[in-house]
């Protein structure tokens, strides 16, 4: 069976011959029928693929919603374990196979007021704060107005 491209080319050639005076109406009609059949097949494939895409999108959304639900549940469990350790004053607990502990997170820069930060801590091309340089300065004891070094805690499970 010829491709749609070949049929279109044949159709155009027959149309040119008719325009030049040749009587190829029957040939043109038979090519049109084959093109219509081919296009009908294309239409079926297109609708089928569109349906597949829609069902994949729905499944992606369902799975993403499920993942978010599980992530939220996981966060609640970890927060509960952290709060339990914190409230009992324990830094670590051996719990059978697992060891739960509260550990300090790496220090992080907290921008309190960006307009107060000296231009030395901005990088180009766009005016953006160089948090790495700012963090190093704060670690060495340099006071930078508008920024602070914070250190939080989080639960570690080994």
Secondary structure, DSSP 8 states (H G I E B T S, - for coil): ---HHHHHHHHHHHHHHHHTT---HHHHHHHHHHHHHHHHHHHHHHHHHHHHHHHHHHHHHHHHHHHHHHHHHHHHHHHHHHHHHHHHT-SEEEETTEEEEEEE---EEEES-GGGS-GGGEETTTTEE-HHHHHHHHHTT---TTEEEE--EEEEE-
